[in-house]
């Protein structure tokens, strides 16, 4: 037996450097020319499977250089490119290049950020990242928190902490049956679907959620919220938590967080803010009043892979009192030799969330925060908002477009053919059909990528700009493309 074990998975130092340098060259060229590529190829699953090939699992391995080259071509030529300047669909940002380096570096050391003893410096970096994110949005740096995969998990993590804090104390031992009262969650009707998923998955049932109507500005009606709370108390239920939205996913509106905070204090409810998309805008001085009330929140969800331009995956849960996370998640089986840390030292992250084995998500966020700094984010987030306003204004000025809403960096609009009077029932049905078909065509066409929103029963095209590559020129061209393709779709639908 040789001194050094030989395995088929190892790559020698020289070969690793050769493959790595070539891959970096390929990625650099990809980034530099991304605006020249289609946003998406629009290929079907069947087409992609044909390109990929339906071969069986290989019995014998292939050279690493060969398969890395093949994988690069597959990903760069057959993906939806959310780093493209004309990608404005859903809420996924252009990935910061420094985050690409971070993921390579993190994978190289491969710390398991489960316990401090398994990830000494990674644990400290995650703690500092959480502190910086709290400072960034304007809440106390003494918040506790944890990096998670994204918005759903950030909100789920807070939901379970809220339940442990506000439900009967024996719920961890006896389950939901320990409470004779139904635990109720309140949120705006525009809140992301994670609320319903949480209610179902964690045993509360979908009927435990109260979807509060919004006012004419799409903001949760706090008067109706208070009425709903009082009604449930009268029925013998137990109100548990209120979710305020800081940038809803359809139109970008921010609820009256200060008013919600006051109600939560009055009725002893957990106040959670879903800021997965919008709360980074709190860094902009003139927008701070919009987010007034977040310092009163018991928990906040935010996603660095949305408006802080981090590569996926990077979500975060912040909790005002870190003990609430430990109360919800800590367990200490005998096979965990993770000694309790002295007061003031690092924590074990398995006690802060649902995962035990955890990758080093914080590194890419930590590096970007240092590279960009607060002032850099103020500039980029502010520019995204201005570009969204430009999209709205250009739509407002165009004879064949109707501008619907604009909040934060989200604008909604729709194509309206010349001669179609709005708000007439038959016309509205047709305009919804037309714009839905138009969106499908735009998403498959590869020139731009938008998503949709339903606003006051109108099917809208929705552009969300969390993209440091998008420019004024892109916005102007997007308007031209929408109008051009809208005309084509209108003609096509009227030939049937």
Phi and psi in degrees as a GROMACS rama.xvg file:
@    title "Ramachandran Plot"
@    xaxis  label "Phi"
@    yaxis  label "Psi"
@TYPE xy
-68.6515  160.738  UNK-2
-63.4573  -42.3779  UNK-3
-102.421  129.815  UNK-4
-67.293  134.992  UNK-5
-103.444  127.63  UNK-6
-133.617  153.659  UNK-7
-72.3215  -9.00369  UNK-8
-97.5998  -15.568  UNK-9
-72.6106  149.097  UNK-10
-126.3  129.239  UNK-11
-65.4698  161.214  UNK-12
-56.2785  -48.5761  UNK-13
-65.8887  -41.3488  UNK-14
-68.6152  -38.3634  UNK-15
-60.4692  -44.5465  UNK-16
-63.0426  -43.7239  UNK-17
-61.6229  -49.1216  UNK-18
-65.6791  -43.0153  UNK-19
-63.0507  -45.3587  UNK-20
-62.3324  -41.0935  UNK-21
-65.9081  -39.8849  UNK-22
-65.212  -42.2981  UNK-23
-61.1475  -40.8097  UNK-24
-60.7711  -43.3343  UNK-25
-63.6033  -45.2195  UNK-26
-65.6022  -40.9889  UNK-27
-60.0772  -42.84  UNK-28
-66.8954  -39.6574  UNK-29
-59.0823  -48.0239  UNK-30
-64.2154  -41.9934  UNK-31
-67.5547  -26.441  UNK-32
-115.086  15.3044  UNK-33
-61.0465  -31.9105  UNK-34
-70.6928  -14.4586  UNK-35
-89.454  -9.89676  UNK-36
-92.893  158.72  UNK-37
-67.4751  147.372  UNK-38
-61.3008  -37.093  UNK-39
-152.334  153.904  UNK-40
-84.5366  -18.2565  UNK-41
70.2292  18.86  UNK-42
-72.2431  145.078  UNK-43
-78.5011  164.52  UNK-44
-59.3441  -38.2057  UNK-45
-63.8383  -42.5592  UNK-46
-63.6231  -42.4428  UNK-47
-67.0272  -37.5894  UNK-48
-65.0207  -34.4225  UNK-49
-67.0328  -41.2928  UNK-50
-65.0258  -41.7355  UNK-51
-69.4356  -33.6857  UNK-52
90.0473  142.442  UNK-53
-104.016  33.4513  UNK-54
-71.0533  159.308  UNK-55
-79.0975  167.381  UNK-56
-54.1108  126.834  UNK-57
-67.3932  142.252  UNK-58
-76.7265  -36.8867  UNK-59
-116.842  149.641  UNK-60
-77.0434  169.004  UNK-61
-121.754  159.312  UNK-62
-59.8235  137.483  UNK-63
-58.2775  -42.0946  UNK-64
-59.5164  -40.5475  UNK-65
-66.4065  -44.7886  UNK-66
-77.6363  -29.3638  UNK-67
-65.9018  -41.079  UNK-68
-62.6147  -43.0715  UNK-69
-66.2897  -43.4001  UNK-70
-63.7152  -38.3327  UNK-71
-60.0658  -46.5011  UNK-72
-63.8005  -41.4369  UNK-73
-61.7698  -47.9456  UNK-74
-69.2504  -42.406  UNK-75
-78.6033  -20.0762  UNK-76
-107.077  -6.64762  UNK-77
-137.043  28.8598  UNK-78
-115.949  160.225  UNK-79
-78.4879  122.176  UNK-80
-95.6369  93.5122  UNK-81
-75.6461  -2.75995  UNK-82
-89.5705  -1.91397  UNK-83
-71.4292  139.494  UNK-84
-63.4236  -17.4886  UNK-85
-103.968  16.6047  UNK-86
-89.8839  117.186  UNK-87
-136.855  25.9749  UNK-88
-94.5434  146.193  UNK-89
51.7426  -146.589  UNK-90
-139.295  74.9837  UNK-91
-127.389  124.907  UNK-92
-85.6324  166.466  UNK-93
-64.4621  130.705  UNK-94
-74.3904  131.954  UNK-95
-64.6871  130.457  UNK-96
-54.8966  -35.4039  UNK-97
-65.2129  -26.3992  UNK-98
-68.9093  -29.2653  UNK-99
-65.3002  -44.5635  UNK-100
-61.9488  -39.3089  UNK-101
-61.2051  -43.3273  UNK-102
-66.8346  -35.6588  UNK-103
-65.1957  -45.2818  UNK-104
-64.5777  -43.8788  UNK-105
-62.0204  -42.4737  UNK-106
-67.6041  -27.9901  UNK-107
-67.0994  -43.3408  UNK-108
-84.3483  -34.3935  UNK-109
59.1714  50.0699  UNK-110
-71.4078  143.763  UNK-111
-97.1035  102.18  UNK-112
-83.7413  60.3259  UNK-113
-103.26  -47.8645  UNK-114
-135.299  151.531  UNK-115
-59.4532  -36.6981  UNK-116
-67.7527  -24.7394  UNK-117
-87.9457  -16.5738  UNK-118
-150.727  65.4932  UNK-119
-55.0175  -59.1514  UNK-120
-77.4249  -32.3437  UNK-121
-62.6712  -38.5411  UNK-122
-62.2373  -44.7988  UNK-123
-64.3798  -38.4921  UNK-124
-66.4641  -39.9985  UNK-125
-64.6993  -41.1742  UNK-126
-60.5873  -42.8591  UNK-127
-67.6039  -36.3821  UNK-128
-62.6912  -43.8632  UNK-129
-60.444  -44.5891  UNK-130
-60.5386  -45.2564  UNK-131
-64.516  -39.1376  UNK-132
-64.5987  -39.5293  UNK-133
-62.2486  -46.5123  UNK-134
-61.9289  -38.4633  UNK-135
-57.8842  -45.5794  UNK-136
-89.3989  -6.57355  UNK-137
97.0573  24.2234  UNK-138
-112.564  175.501  UNK-139
-63.2285  132.388  UNK-140
-68.9938  -5.7266  UNK-141
-82.5398  -0.161092  UNK-142
-58.5601  150.176  UNK-143
-94.3197  166.266  UNK-144
-179.356  173.277  UNK-145
-151.641  143.486  UNK-146
-84.4327  132.623  UNK-147
-129.821  -172.079  UNK-148
-76.0605  -31.5087  UNK-149
176.646  -163.744  UNK-150
-61.2798  -45.6584  UNK-151
-56.8609  -50.2883  UNK-152
-69.1607  -33.3963  UNK-153
-63.2964  -43.4615  UNK-154
-72.1067  -39.8132  UNK-155
-59.2426  -43.657  UNK-156
-59.356  -42.5154  UNK-157
-69.1183  -38.4086  UNK-158
-58.5882  -46.4299  UNK-159
-69.8996  -33.39  UNK-160
-65.1898  -40.6596  UNK-161
-62.893  -42.7703  UNK-162
-63.7918  -43.0953  UNK-163
-63.4195  -37.85  UNK-164
-72.877  -35.8076  UNK-165
-107.9  -19.4647  UNK-166
-79.1047  171.268  UNK-167
-54.7365  143.54  UNK-168
-64.1599  -21.9848  UNK-169
-89.4283  11.1916  UNK-170
-64.7286  -31.5964  UNK-171
-67.7473  -28.9189  UNK-172
-90.7611  -43.2463  UNK-173
-105.382  -6.28496  UNK-174
77.5384  -171.553  UNK-175
-62.594  -23.4072  UNK-176
-65.3314  -16.5699  UNK-177
-70.1855  -16.3374  UNK-178
-106.253  127.142  UNK-179
-79.1475  -10.5679  UNK-180
-105.98  142.867  UNK-181
-75.1713  129.277  UNK-182
-86.6697  123.665  UNK-183
-113.349  136.955  UNK-184
-113.284  140.94  UNK-185
-119.865  138.244  UNK-186
-159.797  164.371  UNK-187
-66.7997  153.082  UNK-188
-65.7948  -14.908  UNK-189
-95.1545  1.97165  UNK-190
-64.4046  147.214  UNK-191
-56.5153  152.88  UNK-192
-66.8609  -6.23981  UNK-193
-56.0311  -31.24  UNK-194
-61.6912  -47.3595  UNK-195
-64.676  -41.1069  UNK-196
-60.5051  -42.703  UNK-197
-63.1281  -44.8393  UNK-198
-60.2337  -40.4829  UNK-199
-73.5658  -50.9009  UNK-200
-66.7217  -30.5282  UNK-201
-99.7361  16.4229  UNK-202
86.8773  7.46645  UNK-203
-85.192  -29.0535  UNK-204
87.9691  147.462  UNK-205
-63.4  -23.8726  UNK-206
-75.5653  -3.29852  UNK-207
-85.6258  -2.19175  UNK-208
-103.537  132.36  UNK-209
-105.174  114.328  UNK-210
-91.5883  102.972  UNK-211
-81.3087  131.919  UNK-212
-59.9501  157.69  UNK-213
-105.29  163.849  UNK-214
-86.8422  -170.719  UNK-215
-64.1549  -18.9277  UNK-216
-94.619  6.82447  UNK-217
74.0236  17.7661  UNK-218
-98.2767  141.432  UNK-219
-55.4844  132.532  UNK-220
-79.4213  105.831  UNK-221
-70.2915  -24.6391  UNK-222
-65.8938  -44.2598  UNK-223
-68.1734  -31.9768  UNK-224
-61.0466  -47.626  UNK-225
-65.2069  -38.1789  UNK-226
-61.2563  -41.45  UNK-227
-65.0483  -40.2504  UNK-228
-62.103  -47.7783  UNK-229
-61.9776  -40.2661  UNK-230
-63.1454  -41.9802  UNK-231
-69.1685  -37.65  UNK-232
-62.0192  -42.7207  UNK-233
-62.5477  -33.2795  UNK-234
-78.37  -6.2845  UNK-235
91.8866  8.97814  UNK-236
-82.8325  169.382  UNK-237
-115.782  104.398  UNK-238
-59.4589  132.503  UNK-239
-107.11  -54.0922  UNK-240
-154.074  156.703  UNK-241
-119.761  134.388  UNK-242
-103.864  118.487  UNK-243
-100.24  139.436  UNK-244
-100.493  128.875  UNK-245
-110.23  76.5695  UNK-246
102.503  82.6452  UNK-247
-72.347  152.466  UNK-248
-70.4225  -20.7013  UNK-249
-86.4232  -46.328  UNK-250
-126.321  -4.63025  UNK-251
80.7137  10.1406  UNK-252
-73.098  154.849  UNK-253
-114.54  126.847  UNK-254
-64.5857  166.485  UNK-255
-76.4196  85.1195  UNK-256
-67.5964  -35.6075  UNK-257
-63.3212  -42.0635  UNK-258
-65.8806  -39.4724  UNK-259
-64.9994  -42.0158  UNK-260
-58.1021  -40.9949  UNK-261
-64.7888  -41.4885  UNK-262
-65.4788  -40.6762  UNK-263
-63.3705  -37.1852  UNK-264
-68.1058  -40.8853  UNK-265
-63.4742  -42.0296  UNK-266
-104.328  10.436  UNK-267
57.0458  49.6526  UNK-268
-108.624  154.762  UNK-269
-73.6132  131.234  UNK-270
-105.458  111.569  UNK-271
-112.871  138.691  UNK-272
-113.164  119.75  UNK-273
-87.4261  94.7676  UNK-274
-110.654  26.4791  UNK-275
-49.5582  -44.0695  UNK-276
-91.0009  -56.8265  UNK-277
-89.5853  -18.5066  UNK-278
-67.5185  -22.667  UNK-279
-58.4275  -22.9013  UNK-280
-66.0447  -12.7092  UNK-281
-65.3257  -13.808  UNK-282
-71.1567  -19.9488  UNK-283
-82.9093  118.993  UNK-284
-50.2782  -45.271  UNK-285
-71.7587  -12.6167  UNK-286
-98.2261  -5.1113  UNK-287
-54.9381  -40.6342  UNK-288
-59.2444  -28.7423  UNK-289
-63.0529  -29.2007  UNK-290
-105.643  16.6479  UNK-291
-58.0373  127.558  UNK-292
117.832  -16.1682  UNK-293
-67.6864  -24.9147  UNK-294
-67.4652  -17.8306  UNK-295
-89.0894  -8.57828  UNK-296
-66.7943  139.68  UNK-297
-75.7542  -30.6447  UNK-298
-152.419  153.771  UNK-299
-140.379  136.199  UNK-300
-106.068  133.835  UNK-301
-145.036  151.966  UNK-302
-119.119  104.011  UNK-303
-58.6386  -24.3987  UNK-304
-81.5989  5.94639  UNK-305
-99.8516  -82.989  UNK-306
-102.505  10.8504  UNK-307
-111.029  8.09098  UNK-308
65.0061  27.6251  UNK-309
-81.5254  145.932  UNK-310
-62.0385  153.085  UNK-311
-63.5397  146.987  UNK-312
-104.081  140.434  UNK-313
-160.681  96.664  UNK-314
-115.521  170.973  UNK-315
-151.083  137.835  UNK-316
-109.803  125.234  UNK-317
-108.545  136.874  UNK-318
-130.555  130.289  UNK-319
-56.2638  -45.187  UNK-320
-111.913  105.984  UNK-321
-57.9372  -23.7865  UNK-322
-60.9174  -27.2617  UNK-323
-64.4651  -33.4435  UNK-324
-68.8126  -44.3666  UNK-325
-63.2092  -41.4225  UNK-326
-59.5986  -36.7455  UNK-327
-79.9552  -36.1948  UNK-328
-116.184  -15.3158  UNK-329
-71.2519  135.628  UNK-330
-146.797  149.116  UNK-331
-135.533  73.7432  UNK-332
-66.2294  161.451  UNK-333
-66.8683  -22.2295  UNK-334
-85.5358  2.66974  UNK-335
-92.6928  106.901  UNK-336
-94.4519  51.1889  UNK-337
-104.559  91.5646  UNK-338
-61.9199  149.873  UNK-339
-65.4759  133.371  UNK-340
-81.8734  149.903  UNK-341
-65.8691  153.464  UNK-342
-55.5279  131.68  UNK-343
95.2154  -10.3532  UNK-344
-96.0979  -179.213  UNK-345
-65.3948  158.57  UNK-346
-101.975  170.728  UNK-347
-100.141  118.478  UNK-348
-71.7489  -15.011  UNK-349
-64.5382  -19.1029  UNK-350
-86.2386  0.300526  UNK-351
-111.212  -4.80944  UNK-352
-165.297  -168.537  UNK-353
-77.3839  -26.2805  UNK-354
-89.0499  149.385  UNK-355
-98.1064  -68.623  UNK-356
-69.2461  124.264  UNK-357
-138.079  132.414  UNK-358
-75.2597  170.584  UNK-359
-91.0038  69.2427  UNK-360
-66.3954  -31.008  UNK-361
-65.2129  -26.6269  UNK-362
-58.4213  -44.6468  UNK-363
-68.3011  -31.3517  UNK-364
-73.6007  -44.0841  UNK-365
-59.7477  -45.3653  UNK-366
-66.181  -43.062  UNK-367
-65.397  -40.1174  UNK-368
-59.8893  -35.0137  UNK-369
-76.2897  -40.654  UNK-370
-65.4462  -41.851  UNK-371
-89.9762  -43.7333  UNK-372
73.1362  163.633  UNK-373
-55.0455  -46.7243  UNK-374
-63.0645  -35.7343  UNK-375
-65.8784  -39.135  UNK-376
-70.2408  -37.4707  UNK-377
-57.1788  -42.7785  UNK-378
-64.7985  -50.9616  UNK-379
-68.7221  -45.2125  UNK-380
-64.2006  -40.9186  UNK-381
-61.2283  -40.6496  UNK-382
-66.6114  -38.9713  UNK-383
-59.3707  -42.6255  UNK-384
-64.014  -43.1817  UNK-385
-64.015  -36.8286  UNK-386
-67.5572  -36.0755  UNK-387
-64.5249  -41.0206  UNK-388
-63.4514  -37.6963  UNK-389
-64.0152  -42.5599  UNK-390
-58.2942  -45.4423  UNK-391
-62.5043  -46.5945  UNK-392
-65.2732  -40.5343  UNK-393
-66.4429  -36.6286  UNK-394
-67.091  -40.2501  UNK-395
-62.6381  -33.8864  UNK-396
-86.2804  -10.025  UNK-397
-92.7815  134.106  UNK-398
-65.2599  -23.4155  UNK-399
-107.016  14.0147  UNK-400
-129.377  148.932  UNK-401
-118.623  117.711  UNK-402
-79.5602  129.798  UNK-403
-105.185  -60.6812  UNK-404
-141.674  158.667  UNK-405
-151.534  119.025  UNK-406
-145.272  138.894  UNK-407
48.9804  -121.846  UNK-408
-109.824  24.2675  UNK-409
-113.738  127.952  UNK-410
-123.197  140.996  UNK-411
-120.714  146.059  UNK-412
-157.695  174.097  UNK-413
-151.617  158.054  UNK-414
-86.5825  130.034  UNK-415
-128.853  109.196  UNK-416
-59.2463  149.926  UNK-417
-58.7122  132.524  UNK-418
98.8519  -9.20365  UNK-419
-93.3745  112.509  UNK-420
-78.3842  131.016  UNK-421
-77.3752  160.696  UNK-422
67.5227  17.6494  UNK-423
-100.356  132.367  UNK-424
-51.9539  -53.425  UNK-425
-62.9661  -39.4292  UNK-426
-63.5922  -40.3191  UNK-427
-64.0481  -40.1257  UNK-428
-61.687  -44.7224  UNK-429
-66.3022  -42.6483  UNK-430
-62.8459  -35.6433  UNK-431
-65.1585  -44.4998  UNK-432
-61.9732  -45.1  UNK-433
-61.0014  -47.6399  UNK-434
-72.0094  -30.7615  UNK-435
-67.2395  -43.0802  UNK-436
-65.5749  -38.0311  UNK-437
-63.2294  -44.0574  UNK-438
-61.8178  -43.5189  UNK-439
-57.2901  -43.6063  UNK-440
-66.7245  -41.3436  UNK-441
-65.2059  -40.249  UNK-442
-67.0402  -32.1184  UNK-443
-88.5119  -17.9663  UNK-444
-73.4406  -27.5153  UNK-445
91.2318  -7.83942  UNK-446
-81.9798  -41.4203  UNK-447
-142.07  162.759  UNK-448
-137.229  109.674  UNK-449
-112.653  171.109  UNK-450
-122.604  -164.515  UNK-451
-125.182  161.89  UNK-452
-147.884  145.677  UNK-453
-103.852  113.567  UNK-454
-122.36  116.752  UNK-455
50.4376  45.5058  UNK-456
68.7354  10.8567  UNK-457
-99.7319  129.531  UNK-458
-80.3257  116.554  UNK-459
-115.755  153.157  UNK-460
-83.2463  135.478  UNK-461
-125.262  126.132  UNK-462
-115.196  122.464  UNK-463
-115.331  117.766  UNK-464
-101.464  105.099  UNK-465
-130.42  53.6216  UNK-466
-137.66  110.14  UNK-467
-73.6281  -3.24413  UNK-468
-96.8495  -18.7576  UNK-469
-66.8963  137.935  UNK-470
-126.966  172.749  UNK-471
-57.9539  -39.778  UNK-472
-61.2579  -40.8618  UNK-473
-62.0131  -42.6395  UNK-474
-62.8127  -44.6422  UNK-475
-61.9885  -40.4338  UNK-476
-70.8176  -34.0744  UNK-477
-62.5377  -42.3422  UNK-478
-59.4562  -46.0995  UNK-479
-60.5436  -42.469  UNK-480
-66.3159  -43.4176  UNK-481
-59.166  -46.1507  UNK-482
-66.8715  -44.7867  UNK-483
-60.7262  -48.4422  UNK-484
-74.0447  -28.2098  UNK-485
-64.2167  -42.2615  UNK-486
-61.2483  -45.0857  UNK-487
-60.5051  -43.8684  UNK-488
-68.4333  -38.6066  UNK-489
-60.3281  -44.3758  UNK-490
-64.3922  -41.8659  UNK-491
-63.5361  -44.3772  UNK-492
-67.9508  -29.2629  UNK-493
-88.1213  -2.25459  UNK-494
-89.0533  -15.5436  UNK-495
